Amino acid sequence: MPASYIDEAKKQFKTDLVFKAEDVPLRCDPPAAELEVTLHGLMQMNGYIIKSLEEIAGRGANAVTYRAGKKFGHEVAKYFEKKDDVEDALRELSYILHGQYSFEPWKPGDRDNYIVEDESGTFIYLVFHDCIVRQTLRRIGEEQGGPFCQTLCGYVVGAVEEITGKRGKLEIIHTGPNACLKKLILK
């Protein structure tokens, strides 16, 4: 492996370790099928923790979970390259979230650009498809849009703020069984 490739990998991933394909074990122990049961149990436990928080804190639960998600988003994204361009930042965020959430920019058919700038700031609509929060809420029979969804909103905002250096807000426009529409506002 050329030294330039190793140096580039170290810069890109901000680590002194470079992993090679031969370092990854062929067999996963325990098998992935066994981990799925553990994941589902963890999803249920987290769902019930958030549900209990909502019962105790009422409407304040949204603020608590949003703040926790935002702190986590900032923490995760501080290891990634900073971007001025919002679309580049969202691609970076998509890379960060891969496997947990999938989202893509959305625009009405009459618009030319995904990013809109007006007197209130810059905004872009995002459609979230695969979402571990939605799956967890479905598993425990809870509605979308509450504190658990606010955790995701905070996480996305924290990560985008860290990557772009701009203040952000993520509003839930629509929730659904297969996708959610959110509006990311940056100032």
Residue pairs with C-beta under 8 A, 6 or more apart in sequence:
1 18
1 20
6 18
9 18
10 16
10 18
14 79
28 35
40 139
43 132
43 135
43 136
43 139
44 136
44 139
44 140
46 136
46 148
47 136
47 137
47 139
47 140
47 142
47 148
48 140
50 61
50 65
50 146
50 147
50 148
50 151
51 140
51 142
53 61
53 64
53 65
53 147
54 61
54 146
54 147
57 64
61 146
61 147
62 146
62 147
62 150
63 150
64 147
65 147
65 148
65 150
65 151
65 154
66 150
66 151
66 153
66 154
67 154
68 151
68 154
69 150
69 151
69 152
69 153
69 154
69 155
69 156
69 157
69 158
70 154
70 155
70 157
70 158
70 161
71 154
71 158
72 154
72 155
72 158
73 154
73 155
73 156
73 157
73 158
73 159
73 160
73 161
73 162
74 158
74 159
74 161
74 162
75 158
76 96
76 155
76 158
76 159
77 92
77 93
77 96
77 158
77 159
77 160
77 162
77 163
78 162
80 92
80 95
80 96
80 162
80 163
81 92
81 163
82 163
82 164
82 165
83 89
83 92
83 163
83 164
84 164
84 165
86 115
86 122
86 124
86 164
86 186
87 105
87 114
87 115
87 124
89 160
89 163
89 164
90 103
90 105
90 124
90 126
90 160
90 184
92 163
93 156
93 159
93 160
93 163
94 102
94 103
94 104
96 159
97 103
97 156
97 159
100 132
101 128
101 130
101 131
101 132
101 133
101 152
102 128
102 129
102 130
102 131
103 126
103 127
103 128
103 129
104 126
104 127
104 129
105 114
105 124
105 125
105 126
105 127
106 114
106 125
106 126
106 127
106 181
107 113
107 114
107 125
114 124
114 125
115 122
115 123
115 124
116 122
116 123
116 124
120 185
121 185
121 186
121 187
122 166
122 185
122 186
122 187
123 183
123 184
123 185
123 186
124 183
124 184
125 173
125 181
125 182
125 183
125 184
126 156
126 170
126 181
126 182
126 183
126 184
127 179
127 180
127 181
127 182
128 134
128 152
128 179
128 180
128 181
128 182
129 178
129 179
131 152
131 180
133 144
133 148
133 149
133 151
133 152
134 144
134 175
134 177
134 180
136 148
137 143
137 144
137 148
137 149
138 177
142 148
144 175
144 176
144 180
145 172
145 175
149 172
149 175
149 180
153 170
153 171
153 172
153 182
154 170
156 170
156 182
156 184
157 168
157 169
157 170
157 184
160 166
160 168
160 184
160 186
161 167
161 168
164 186
166 186
166 187
167 186
167 187
168 184
168 185
168 186
168 187
169 184
169 185
170 182
170 183
170 184
170 185
171 182
171 183
171 185
172 180
172 181
172 182
173 181
173 182
173 183
174 180
174 181
